[in-house]
Amino acid sequence: MIGEAKCTDSFCDYYKQWISIYKEGAIRKVTMEKYLLTHSWLTRLIPNLAIKDLDRMAYQGLLNAYAEGHERQTVMDFHHQLKGAILDAVDDGLLERDPTRKAIVKGKPPRDKKPKFLNQFELHKLLVELDLGPQLNWDWLILLMAKTGLRFSEALAVTPRDFDFSHQCLLVEKTWDYKGGTGFLPTKNKSSVRKVAIDWHLIVQFSELVKGLPDDRPIFVQGKVYNSTANDLLARHCMRAEVPVISIHGLRHTHASLLLFAGVSIASVARRLGHSSINTTQKTYLHIIQELENKDVDLVMRSLSGLL
């Protein structure tokens, strides 16, 4: 039981202690920040609600209050982060029943989404627009991400030593902490440690670009790095190329979508992107997979109709 908690204690305090005991040191910093944000909402919405009073009605009221200013998916995430602590409270005997049972997740309708990726023609127009001179700059970073599908933090962490020029691949085994400024960090998960095959043209280009650079220093980092700077640069290139404006993370989506449309298996795309499971790939690119399935059905029907 968490610190001999009592059913008369506030759920807000219980949740804070639950985070400290079960989550601190066990999850990534960015995930921890989401749990802490959830706690901050509890202090606003139910600061004094006792654990024993957290019944189904009270819990639904909490979800409804949170849903007034958030989209449904955000409310769903909020619900899932609370549910773990609540189920532990049930196991500890602080609650007789699970108040999250049959909870209704509401929320505002999603806002119009910006384009997440470019098609092959649009990507070509964008890449032609880049200033790819003899010195490394962030345009080279854009090219590398477009051709490898690396995450922004992974691309920032690339050093000359990571290139295997003889085998035409790039080793991904670390990220760069551009938010906290602490330097190298581990990858998002174990599956993110991988070797990414790259085309011979890119290999030749980078073999020249990294000559003489320190083997263990990131090739794209010069001082403090901001995600917004990369997004602004990419947006300007997109506008000049007259293609939809995407985010720097959209280059990763673009890379994956082009592979899927080219017929590369979901399993291979998942490994290349460093996803922890194929389910992640399927969920992220469901719209593309469904479009491809429709094309497959048409292909099957044409094949069958030609049998007689």
C-alpha positions in Angstrom: 0.0 0.0 0.0 1.3 3.4 -0.9 2.7 5.0 2.2 -0.1 3.6 4.4 -2.6 5.7 2.5 -6.1 6.0 4.0 -9.4 6.1 2.1 -10.0 9.5 3.7 -6.9 10.9 2.0 -7.5 13.1 -1.1 -7.2 11.2 -4.4 -5.1 14.1 -5.7 -2.4 13.4 -3.0 -2.7 9.6 -3.6 -2.1 10.1 -7.3 0.9 12.2 -6.7 2.5 9.6 -4.4 1.5 6.8 -6.9 3.4 8.6 -9.7 6.5 9.0 -7.5 6.6 5.4 -6.5 5.5 3.6 -9.7 6.5 5.9 -12.5 9.5 7.9 -11.5 12.6 6.4 -12.9 10.7 3.8 -14.9 9.4 5.9 -17.8 10.9 8.5 -20.1 11.0 12.1 -19.1 8.5 13.2 -21.7 6.0 10.5 -20.5 6.6 11.5 -16.9 5.7 15.1 -17.8 2.3 13.9 -19.0 1.6 12.2 -15.7 2.6 15.3 -13.8 0.3 17.4 -16.1 -2.6 15.0 -15.3 -1.9 15.6 -11.6 -1.9 19.3 -12.1 -5.4 19.0 -13.6 -6.6 17.0 -10.6 -5.4 19.8 -8.3 -7.7 22.1 -10.3 -10.7 19.9 -10.8 -10.9 17.7 -7.6 -8.3 19.1 -5.1 -10.1 17.9 -2.0 -12.0 14.8 -3.2 -11.3 11.9 -0.8 -10.4 8.5 -2.2 -13.5 6.9 -0.7 -15.7 9.4 -2.5 -14.4 8.6 -5.9 -17.4 6.7 -7.1 -18.6 6.2 -10.7 -20.6 9.4 -10.6 -17.6 11.5 -9.3 -15.2 10.0 -11.8 -17.6 10.6 -14.7 -17.9 14.2 -13.5 -14.2 14.6 -13.5 -13.9 13.2 -17.1 -16.7 15.5 -18.2 -15.1 18.6 -16.7 -11.7 17.8 -18.3 -13.5 17.1 -21.6 -14.9 20.6 -21.8 -11.6 22.0 -23.0 -9.9 19.0 -24.6 -10.3 16.7 -27.7 -11.6 13.2 -27.2 -8.2 11.5 -27.7 -6.7 13.8 -25.1 -9.5 12.9 -22.7 -8.8 9.2 -23.4 -5.2 9.6 -22.5 -6.2 11.4 -19.3 -8.5 8.5 -18.5 -5.9 5.9 -19.0 -3.3 7.7 -16.9 -5.7 7.8 -14.0 -7.0 4.3 -14.4 -3.7 2.7 -13.4 -3.6 4.5 -10.1 -7.3 3.9 -9.4 -7.0 0.1 -10.0 -4.1 0.0 -7.6 -6.3 1.9 -5.0 -8.9 -0.9 -5.5 -6.3 -3.6 -5.0 -5.1 -1.8 -1.9 -8.6 -1.8 -0.4 -9.0 2.0 -0.5 -11.9 1.7 -3.0 -14.6 -1.0 -3.0 -15.3 -0.9 -6.7 -13.5 0.4 -9.8 -15.2 3.8 -10.6 -13.7 3.8 -14.1 -15.9 0.9 -15.2 -18.3 1.9 -18.0 -16.9 5.5 -18.0 -17.9 7.5 -21.0 -15.1 9.4 -22.7 -16.3 12.6 -24.2 -14.4 15.6 -25.7 -14.4 18.3 -28.3 -14.3 17.3 -32.0 -10.8 17.2 -33.3 -9.5 20.3 -35.0 -8.7 20.3 -38.7 -5.4 18.5 -39.0 -2.5 19.9 -40.9 -1.1 17.7 -43.6 1.2 15.1 -42.0 3.1 14.0 -45.0 4.0 14.7 -48.7 3.5 12.4 -51.6 6.4 11.4 -53.8 6.0 14.3 -56.3 5.7 16.9 -53.5 8.7 15.5 -51.7 10.8 15.7 -54.9 9.8 19.3 -55.3 10.8 20.0 -51.7 14.2 18.3 -51.9 15.0 20.2 -55.1 14.4 23.4 -53.2 17.0 22.6 -50.5 20.4 24.3 -50.3 22.7 21.3 -50.3 26.2 22.9 -50.4 29.6 21.5 -49.5 29.1 22.3 -45.8 26.7 20.6 -43.4 23.6 22.6 -42.6 20.0 21.9 -41.6 19.0 21.4 -45.2 21.2 18.3 -45.1 19.3 17.3 -41.9 16.0 17.6 -43.8 17.4 15.4 -46.6 18.7 12.8 -44.2 15.4 12.6 -42.3 13.4 12.3 -45.5 15.5 9.5 -46.8 15.8 7.5 -43.5 12.7 8.2 -41.5 14.7 9.1 -38.4 13.1 10.9 -35.5 14.3 14.5 -35.1 16.1 13.7 -31.9 17.8 10.7 -33.6 18.9 12.7 -36.5 20.4 15.4 -34.2 22.4 12.7 -32.5 24.1 11.4 -35.7 27.9 11.5 -35.5 30.5 10.6 -38.2 31.1 7.3 -36.4 27.5 6.2 -37.0 27.9 6.0 -40.7 29.0 2.5 -42.0 30.0 3.6 -45.5 31.2 0.2 -46.7 27.8 -1.4 -45.8 25.7 1.6 -46.8 23.9 2.0 -43.5 23.5 4.3 -40.5 23.6 3.1 -36.9 20.8 4.6 -34.7 21.6 3.9 -31.0 21.1 7.3 -29.3 19.1 10.6 -29.3 20.0 14.2 -28.6 18.3 15.9 -25.7 17.5 19.2 -27.5 14.8 20.0 -25.0 16.8 19.6 -21.8 20.3 20.3 -23.2 21.9 17.4 -21.5 23.5 15.8 -24.6 23.1 12.3 -25.7 20.2 10.1 -24.4 19.1 6.5 -25.1 16.7 5.8 -27.9 12.9 5.8 -27.3 12.8 2.1 -26.8 15.0 -1.0 -27.5 13.4 -1.4 -31.0 14.7 2.0 -31.9 18.3 0.8 -31.8 18.7 -0.2 -35.4 20.7 0.0 -38.6 19.0 1.9 -41.4 20.1 1.2 -44.9 20.7 4.3 -47.1 21.1 4.7 -50.8 24.6 5.0 -52.4 24.1 8.6 -53.4 23.5 9.7 -49.8 26.4 7.6 -48.6 28.8 9.3 -51.1 27.5 12.8 -50.1 27.9 12.2 -46.4 31.3 10.5 -46.7 32.5 13.9 -48.0 30.6 16.1 -45.6 31.8 14.4 -42.4 35.5 14.3 -43.4 37.7 15.8 -40.7 34.8 16.1 -38.2 35.2 14.6 -34.7 33.9 11.0 -34.7 31.9 11.3 -31.5 30.3 14.7 -31.9 26.8 15.3 -33.5 27.2 16.7 -37.0 24.1 18.9 -36.9 24.3 20.5 -33.5 26.0 23.9 -33.0 24.8 25.3 -29.6 21.2 25.2 -28.5 18.8 23.5 -30.8 15.0 24.3 -31.0 12.4 22.2 -32.7 10.6 25.4 -33.8 13.7 26.5 -35.7 13.7 23.3 -37.8 9.9 23.6 -38.3 10.2 27.2 -39.5 13.0 26.4 -41.9 11.1 23.4 -43.3 7.9 25.5 -43.6 9.8 28.2 -45.7 11.1 25.5 -48.0 7.6 24.0 -48.4 6.1 27.3 -49.3 8.9 28.1 -51.8 8.4 24.6 -53.3 4.6 25.2 -53.4 3.8 22.0 -51.5 1.8 21.5 -48.3 3.6 22.7 -45.2 4.5 19.8 -42.9 6.4 19.6 -39.6 9.9 18.3 -39.3 8.3 15.1 -37.8 6.2 15.0 -41.0 9.4 14.0 -42.9 9.2 10.7 -40.9 5.6 10.2 -41.9 6.4 11.0 -45.5 9.2 8.4 -45.5 7.0 5.7 -44.1 4.0 6.5 -46.4 6.3 6.3 -49.5 7.6 2.9 -48.4 4.1 1.6 -47.8 2.8 2.9 -51.2 5.8 1.3 -52.8 4.8 -2.1 -51.5 7.2 -2.5 -48.6 5.8 -4.7 -45.9 4.5 -3.3 -42.7 7.0 -5.4 -40.7 9.9 -3.9 -42.7 8.6 -0.3 -42.3 8.2 -0.9 -38.5 11.8 -2.1 -38.2 13.1 0.8 -40.3 11.3 3.3 -38.2 12.2 1.7 -34.9 8.7 1.1 -33.8 8.3 -1.1 -30.7 5.7 -3.2 -32.5 3.9 -3.6 -35.8 0.7 -2.5 -34.1 2.2 1.0 -33.7 2.9 1.2 -37.4 -0.6 -0.1 -38.3 -2.2 2.4 -35.9 -0.1 5.4 -37.2 -0.6 4.7 -40.9 -4.1 3.1 -40.8 -5.4 5.4 -43.4 -2.7 4.5 -45.9 -3.0 0.7 -45.1 -6.8 0.9 -45.8 -6.2 2.7 -49.1 -3.7 0.0 -50.1 -6.2 -2.7 -49.1 -8.8 -1.2 -51.3 -6.3 -1.3 -54.2 -5.6 -4.9 -53.3 -9.3 -5.8 -53.5 -9.5 -4.2 -57.0 -6.4 -6.2 -58.1 -7.9 -9.5 -56.8 -11.2 -8.8 -58.5 -9.4 -8.1 -61.8 -7.3 -11.2 -61.5 -10.4 -13.4 -60.7 -12.4 -11.9 -63.5 -9.8 -13.0 -66.0 -9.9 -16.7 -65.0 -12.7 -17.4 -67.5 
